[in-house]
């Protein structure tokens, strides 16, 4: 019993020990709700929100381009020339690919 005499009284409190074990269990050992999983979920949520904003912007840009293509004949011709490399019968088409920069 000499060992128990050297332990402070606040460490002998069964409620404090149970609370400490509970906190350690919840923060580190629980499968789905531990601290590390919560941080991973938070970072994933931020990443998905950022991705959602990017896709929303892309949808609005595509919608504007679609409205322009529906209403303007010149924009249809420009789009066909730029995206699909189309040309008129009496034209020559030169495609220039940029060379990668050497270090």
C-alpha positions, 0 to 999 in steps of 0.5 A, a space after each residue: 500500500 506504500 505505492 498508493 500513498 505516493 499518488 496524489 488524491 486527484 489521480 485517485 478520483 474515479 470520475 476524473 479517471 473515467 473522464 480522462 479515459 473517455 476523452 482519450 477514447 473519443 479523441 484518438 481511438 474511436 473509428 469514425 469520430 476521432 480527431 484525425 478523421 475530423 480534420 480529414 473530413 474538414 479538409 475534404 469539405 473545403 476541397 469539395 467546396 472549392 471544386 464546386 465553386 470552380 465548376 459553377 464558374 465553368 458552367 456559367 461560362 459555358 452557358 454564356 458561350 452557348 447563348 452566344 452561339 445560339 444568337 450570333 452566326 459570326 460566333 459560330 464560325 469563330 468557334 468552328 475555326 478555333 475549336 475544330 480547325 475548320 476552314 473555307 474552301 479557298 483558305 489554307 490552314 496553318 497550325 503552329 504548335 509552341 515548342 517546349 522551352 529548353 532550360 
